Amino acid sequence: MNNDDEKIEYLLKIQELKEKGFYSTFCYNINSNLEDIKFEYENLKQQEFLNNLSLADKIIENKYNMSFIGGLLDEFNNFVKKKKEEEDN
């Protein structure tokens, strides 16, 4: 693979990440230095990775919160059930 082909490959990868909402620090093109383009791509990939970690943390947190709320609702339902049984007696 020659230098220009590799640049095009990385430029396309950068463009895909931009379309996902990640911002590049510079507008790279075929005349840009290959090492600069690679460095930018790696930075954007790291942003994507950190973003995915943050999303995973939020999902786990929400699952925990839902379990907690579910437990509270179960306790409340048991309380209401006991009160009704007491009233019936």
Backbone as JSON, one array per atom type, in Angstrom:
{
  "sequence": "MNNDDEKIEYLLKIQELKEKGFYSTFCYNINSNLEDIKFEYENLKQQEFLNNLSLADKIIENKYNMSFIGGLLDEFNNFVKKKKEEEDN",
  "N": [[0.86, -1.17, 0.0], [0.65, 2.13, -0.94], [1.74, 5.41, 0.17], [-0.25, 7.4, -0.3], [-2.56, 5.83, -0.61], [-2.8, 4.8, 1.95], [-3.19, 7.15, 3.38], [-5.69, 7.91, 2.35], [-7.24, 5.8, 3.3], [-7.12, 6.26, 6.11], [-8.18, 8.84, 6.2], [-10.79, 8.36, 5.39], [-11.65, 6.78, 7.53], [-11.49, 8.66, 9.57], [-13.44, 10.42, 8.68], [-15.73, 8.81, 8.98], [-15.85, 8.66, 11.76], [-16.26, 11.34, 12.34], [-18.83, 11.62, 11.31], [-20.2, 10.22, 13.19], [-20.25, 12.01, 15.18], [-17.93, 12.84, 16.42], [-15.31, 15.17, 16.86], [-12.8, 16.51, 14.81], [-9.53, 17.87, 15.23], [-8.41, 19.27, 13.23], [-8.66, 20.01, 9.75], [-8.0, 17.53, 7.78], [-6.34, 16.45, 4.75], [-5.44, 14.92, 1.59], [-2.94, 15.98, 1.22], [-1.9, 16.28, 3.71], [0.32, 15.34, 6.38], [1.07, 11.93, 6.8], [1.6, 10.75, 9.31], [0.49, 12.64, 11.04], [-2.19, 12.42, 10.34], [-2.71, 9.76, 11.1], [-2.28, 10.01, 13.85], [-4.35, 11.74, 14.56], [-6.54, 10.13, 13.93], [-6.2, 8.05, 15.81], [-6.59, 9.51, 18.17], [-9.3, 10.22, 17.86], [-10.46, 7.67, 17.85], [-9.88, 6.95, 20.46], [-11.48, 8.78, 21.82], [-13.97, 7.81, 21.02], [-13.92, 5.27, 22.24], [-13.8, 6.0, 24.97], [-16.22, 7.33, 25.15], [-17.96, 5.19, 24.7], [-17.41, 3.68, 26.99], [-18.39, 5.4, 28.93], [-21.09, 5.37, 28.27], [-21.66, 2.68, 28.77], [-21.26, 2.65, 31.53], [-23.4, 4.28, 32.32], [-25.56, 2.69, 31.56], [-25.23, 0.48, 33.23], [-25.5, 1.76, 35.7], [-28.16, 2.66, 35.49], [-29.47, 0.21, 35.38], [-28.9, -0.78, 37.92], [-30.22, 1.18, 39.45], [-32.86, 0.73, 38.61], [-33.25, -1.84, 39.61], [-33.08, -1.31, 42.32], [-35.28, 0.43, 42.65], [-37.27, -1.33, 41.87], [-37.11, -3.15, 43.99], [-37.94, -1.51, 46.11], [-40.56, -1.02, 45.31], [-41.62, -3.6, 45.49], [-41.44, -3.98, 48.27], [-43.21, -1.97, 49.1], [-45.61, -2.88, 47.93], [-45.92, -5.28, 49.36], [-46.29, -4.21, 51.9], [-48.72, -2.8, 51.54], [-50.37, -4.96, 50.97], [-50.29, -6.39, 53.4], [-51.5, -4.49, 55.07], [-54.08, -4.44, 54.0], [-54.86, -7.04, 54.55], [-54.87, -6.93, 57.34], [-56.94, -5.11, 57.74], [-59.05, -6.57, 56.77], [-59.32, -8.49, 58.69]],
  "CA": [[0.0, 0.0, 0.0], [1.49, 3.34, -0.98], [1.45, 6.45, 1.16], [-1.54, 8.05, -0.6], [-3.64, 4.88, -0.3], [-2.92, 4.74, 3.41], [-3.81, 8.42, 3.78], [-7.11, 7.84, 1.99], [-7.87, 4.88, 4.25], [-7.28, 6.93, 7.4], [-9.09, 9.97, 6.03], [-12.15, 7.81, 5.38], [-11.96, 6.37, 8.9], [-11.73, 9.9, 10.32], [-14.74, 10.92, 8.23], [-16.76, 7.99, 9.62], [-15.95, 9.07, 13.16], [-16.89, 12.67, 12.34], [-20.26, 11.42, 11.08], [-20.75, 9.73, 14.46], [-20.32, 13.13, 16.12], [-16.63, 13.15, 17.01], [-14.76, 16.32, 16.18], [-11.39, 16.51, 14.49], [-8.89, 19.13, 15.61], [-7.9, 19.91, 12.03], [-9.25, 19.48, 8.52], [-6.93, 16.83, 7.07], [-6.59, 16.08, 3.37], [-4.42, 14.05, 1.0], [-1.64, 16.65, 1.31], [-1.47, 16.28, 5.11], [1.32, 14.36, 6.77], [0.46, 10.66, 7.18], [1.71, 10.54, 10.77], [-0.5, 13.53, 11.66], [-3.51, 11.83, 10.08], [-2.82, 8.59, 11.97], [-2.39, 10.49, 15.22], [-5.72, 12.26, 14.72], [-7.44, 8.97, 13.93], [-6.06, 7.38, 17.11], [-7.26, 10.36, 19.16], [-10.75, 10.09, 17.68], [-10.82, 6.33, 18.3], [-9.84, 6.97, 21.92], [-12.7, 9.49, 22.23], [-15.08, 6.88, 20.82], [-13.8, 4.26, 23.27], [-14.19, 6.61, 26.25], [-17.66, 7.58, 25.05], [-18.63, 3.9, 24.87], [-17.29, 3.34, 28.4], [-19.33, 6.26, 29.66], [-22.43, 4.85, 27.98], [-21.79, 1.41, 29.5], [-21.43, 3.01, 32.95], [-24.77, 4.78, 32.5], [-26.47, 1.55, 31.45], [-25.09, -0.29, 34.48], [-26.09, 2.57, 36.77], [-29.62, 2.63, 35.34], [-29.93, -1.13, 35.74], [-28.85, -0.83, 39.38], [-31.3, 2.03, 39.96], [-34.13, 0.07, 38.36], [-33.35, -2.94, 40.57], [-33.36, -0.69, 43.61], [-36.66, 0.9, 42.62], [-38.1, -2.53, 41.87], [-37.12, -3.66, 45.36], [-38.79, -0.61, 46.9], [-41.96, -1.25, 44.92], [-42.0, -4.88, 46.08], [-41.66, -3.74, 49.7], [-44.44, -1.18, 49.22], [-46.73, -3.77, 47.62], [-46.08, -6.17, 50.51], [-46.85, -3.39, 52.98], [-50.14, -2.57, 51.22], [-51.04, -6.26, 51.08], [-50.43, -6.66, 54.83], [-52.49, -3.56, 55.62], [-55.4, -4.9, 53.56], [-55.16, -8.26, 55.31], [-55.2, -6.49, 58.69], [-58.26, -4.48, 57.69], [-60.06, -7.62, 56.55], [-59.46, -9.28, 59.94]],
  "C": [[0.9, 1.23, 0.0], [0.97, 4.38, 0.01], [0.08, 7.1, 0.94], [-2.72, 7.12, -0.3], [-3.87, 4.8, 1.2], [-3.56, 6.02, 3.95], [-5.31, 8.39, 3.53], [-7.85, 6.94, 2.96], [-8.11, 5.55, 5.59], [-8.22, 8.12, 7.3], [-10.55, 9.5, 6.02], [-12.58, 7.36, 6.78], [-12.26, 7.59, 9.77], [-13.1, 10.46, 9.96], [-15.89, 10.13, 8.87], [-16.96, 8.4, 11.08], [-16.58, 10.46, 13.28], [-18.4, 12.55, 12.17], [-20.96, 10.87, 12.31], [-20.8, 10.83, 15.51], [-19.01, 13.48, 16.8], [-15.97, 14.24, 16.17], [-13.25, 16.2, 16.01], [-10.81, 17.87, 14.84], [-8.42, 19.92, 14.4], [-8.58, 19.29, 10.84], [-8.13, 18.86, 7.67], [-7.35, 16.53, 5.64], [-5.41, 15.26, 2.85], [-3.02, 14.67, 1.07], [-1.1, 16.7, 2.74], [-0.45, 15.16, 5.35], [0.62, 13.1, 7.28], [0.49, 10.44, 8.68], [0.71, 11.43, 11.52], [-1.91, 12.95, 11.51], [-3.73, 10.62, 10.99], [-3.02, 9.0, 13.42], [-3.8, 11.0, 15.51], [-6.72, 11.11, 14.79], [-7.39, 8.26, 15.29], [-6.72, 8.19, 18.22], [-8.78, 10.23, 19.08], [-11.24, 8.71, 18.13], [-10.84, 6.26, 19.83], [-11.08, 7.69, 22.47], [-13.91, 8.56, 22.12], [-15.09, 5.81, 21.91], [-14.27, 4.8, 24.62], [-15.68, 6.91, 26.28], [-18.44, 6.29, 25.28], [-18.55, 3.44, 26.32], [-18.28, 4.13, 29.24], [-20.76, 5.76, 29.47], [-22.66, 3.55, 28.75], [-21.99, 1.68, 30.99], [-22.86, 3.47, 33.23], [-25.78, 3.64, 32.45], [-26.44, 0.73, 32.73], [-25.74, 0.46, 35.64], [-27.61, 2.53, 36.7], [-30.18, 1.27, 35.73], [-29.95, -1.28, 37.26], [-30.01, -0.03, 39.98], [-32.66, 1.37, 39.77], [-34.33, -1.11, 39.31], [-33.71, -2.41, 41.95], [-34.81, -0.24, 43.69], [-37.62, -0.28, 42.62], [-38.22, -3.13, 43.26], [-38.01, -2.82, 46.26], [-40.27, -0.84, 46.59], [-42.46, -2.57, 45.49], [-42.31, -4.71, 47.57], [-42.97, -2.98, 49.92], [-45.67, -2.06, 48.96], [-46.99, -4.75, 48.76], [-46.71, -5.44, 51.69], [-48.35, -3.18, 52.77], [-50.93, -3.86, 51.4], [-51.29, -6.61, 52.56], [-51.5, -5.77, 55.46], [-53.91, -3.99, 55.23], [-55.83, -6.13, 54.33], [-55.56, -7.9, 56.74], [-56.58, -5.87, 58.76], [-59.36, -5.52, 57.53], [-60.3, -8.44, 57.82], [-60.08, -8.45, 60.96]]
}
